[in-house]
Structures are given as C-alpha cells and as structure tokens.
Amino acid sequence: MSLRAGQIKSSENVGKQVTIRGWVYRLRKQKENAFVLIRDDRGDVIQCVFPVEKAASLTIESSIEATGIVSQDARAPEGGYEIKGKDLKIYNVAGADYPIGEYQSDELLLDKRHLALRTRKMVAMAKVRASVLDFGRRWFVENGWMEVTAPTIVKGAVEGGSTLFKLKYFDEEAYLSQSAQLYLEAMIFSLGPVWSLTPSFRAEKSRTVRHLAEFSHLEAEAPWVTLEDILKVEEQLVSYVIQNTVRERAEELAYLKRDTVDLKKVEPPFERVPYDKVIKVLKSKGFMVTQEDGSKREIQFGDDLSIDSERELTKNATKPMFVVGYPIAVKPFYVKEDSDNQGIGLAADMLAPQGFGEISSGGLREDDIVSMTTRIRKEGLDPAAYDWYLDLRKYGSVPHGGFGLGIERLVRWITNAEDIKDTVLFPRTMSRVTP
Ligand code: AMO
C-alpha cells in the first residue's frame, strides 16, 4: 500500500518500510546519493534518498513510486523525516526541459498554468479556495437555504450591456450570464430562500487585479426580507467562511505568508457606512476622480465608488464594512428605491479591509412593475427581453432581496493575493483564454 507524505511523517513510522507515489519536485544529485523531494498527489512533499546510480535517469516531474525505510533526520527538509530509498519504480521520465523553475515571470507561470498548478503556492491557494467553497455551502445548508442551479446561457443583461459576452445560440443571439439573480428571484416564489454557485461572465475591458472575465458567483435570494435581513446573512456567511477556513487552512495560509490575526477577528456586525458619509470622507482627503476625457475633479455626491476610492476607504480597516444608501442612479434597474428617502437605493456593497474593496453586492429588489419597466427603458434595455422577469411583478409580487458574492474576491482577501488571477487555477481575462 502506498502512503502519502503527511501519513509517513510520524515518529511511529521510523524504522518501518513505506511506499509513496508521486512526482520529483526537487532533485539534487551528489557523488553518492540523490536527494529526491517527492510531491504526493495532495501537494505534500517528503525527501527520499537513493544511491545516485538508482536515480540516474530521474528528472524534475518524473512520476515515480519509491519504497524505503523511514528515518528521522533534523536536516531533512519539510518536517525532519526522510525515506532511505530501496526500490524505485519510474512511471514516466519527464522531459528534461520542464519549463517551471524556482524563479519565473508571472507571465510564464500563466502561460504554463497547466504545469504551474503543481507548485506549492498554487496547491495552497487551491486548498484555501476549496475550504471557502465548502464552508460557504455548509452555511447555507445549516441555515435552511436551498441550493439551486440557474442557466448560464441567457437572453437578458443583469449588470449592464457593456460587459455582455454575446454568443450564437442556434439561429438567435444569446449571452453568457452575468448573474443568476433574475432566475433566483423567480425561484423564491415556490422554493423560499435559495442560493447558487455558478460561473458569471463579464467582458471586462479593463485590466485590474480584481476583475476576471469568468468568476465563481455565490448568490442568494429570499422572499419577505428587509435590507437589514440581507446584510445580516452576508456578514454571518462571510464570518463563518473566514473563521472556519482560517482554522482548517492554517498551514496553507502560513505557507502563503498570510498573517491571520485580523482575519480571526472578523465577526458580525460589520459597520454600515452611509454613502454620503463616504463621499464626505473622500472629499476631506482631497480624493479626485478621473473623468471620461482624462481630466480630474474632486469626488462628489452621485459618483460611483471606484477601485481607488474603495482602496482609500478601506486601507486602514481591519474588518469588512457595508456601504449603504447609494444614489439609485448608480445602481442597476432592479434596485428598490427607499420610499422614505427618494433617489436612494436599498442596496449595499460589502467592502473588504486593507484596500481589497468590494467583495459582495446586494439589496432589495424593485417589486413594482411600472417603476421597473421605466427603469429598464432608462438603462437602454428592451423590456421585451425581460418579459418573463416582469411577470414576477405581475403575479404575486412580494418584497424580496438578495446578494452576489465573488468567490475569487473573497479568496484574494483571505490569502492576501496580489492579483485575483492567483485565486483561480485557469484564469480568464481580457488577454487570456488559454490554457
Ligand atoms: P455585482 O455586479 O456587483 O452584482 O457582482 C457581485 C459580486 O461579484 C463579484 N464580481 C467579480 N469578481 C471577479 N471579476 C469580476 N469581473 C466581477 N464582477 C463582479 C464581486 C461583486 O461584489 N446581481 C448583482 C448582485 C445582487 O444584487 O444580488 C451583481 O451581480 O465580488
């Protein structure tokens, strides 16, 4: 039976014979011995020492099965255990030109991502991400929300026409979904609180460290809720995911050099900061916005928050915050207007601290058919494309709301990753659709 590195590294195994299968992660051939760092299929490593002639044909990433006796040696890397190799079976001698070495440009690592995902950094990232997805699902299951799946080939824009990916759908035109929201809204009438995890697609034409063309979108929707109800769900969900991920992935986060002191303090409630206060704060700091013609002016009420303004706002924060009370004009057609506060939308964005910025967005939905039709037209969209969606306001409309959270944005914050592309194994951006 073959064991994994983590199972072998234990004092109980010292002096015993073990077998491990894996790949040559690092290789150092000396006069008498070859030091082979083996990576198992979970990304963990252990050193195995063979007489050099036995390992003569080995190259980096060759796939092997090694059998030998476990010994404890403080000099052995990665935990002080090693295997004194006896038998070596080689499955495949990897080409000697393996392109990933210790120091590589980011671009090469992206071009060779199918191989770069064998690096320990990518393995650690993938494990943190898996825990985020796992605990996200668990939170919804434990709290009685039903998992649903919405289509990703659709006819209507949710988040504005400029980021739609068009596709030929038999003899008609269709789009890749930007958000499952409208479909989740249809489901709450018979399924109650629902949630989904589907890819969303945005033809984002800007290169930033927080935009992907395809991202994993965790979305939720529920009937009979207030804005405060939705914000409570968001802060509980995010806190639960973070606390559990930090606990389960302590080793990986340490490998990624992520200081988790602040993360461990993330718990509800998150501060609710009114939009008008945000603008005042940014103004007092002399924050400027760039206009379409490239000129700059002072930020003013009515401006949407940009990456830069969010960074400024959150750079010294240690916990996420909600920005509430946006002018309805900067929000999409579905956002409900506050009846006590004309022109203000019942929507909120959650901003992650330390400059990471928006990770989720949500609020109450317009439930009146007349206002909604007017707003769809105002956005230059065709109400006919939203025929079925408008039916939801015609037949038993109820107050309802929900939110969408970007998994990669959350993972980027948890891992302190410089670029959102690091949080996904095969990133899709404006300039990258392979591998
Ligand atoms: P929004 O467009 O703000 O709202 O998206 C919700 C969340 O999705 C993430 N996100 C992205 N992540 C990576 N790359 C992108 N290009 C990208 N675009 C968005 C962000 C963002 O907060 N239907 C509404 C939400 C709602 O009201 O329910 C929506 O899609 O984390």
Residues whose N, C-alpha, C, O or C-beta is under 5 A from the ligand:
A	BS01	AMO	E159 Q178 S179 Q181 R202 E204 R210 H211 L212 F215 E358 I359 S360 S361 G362 G363 G402 F403 G404 L405 G406 R409
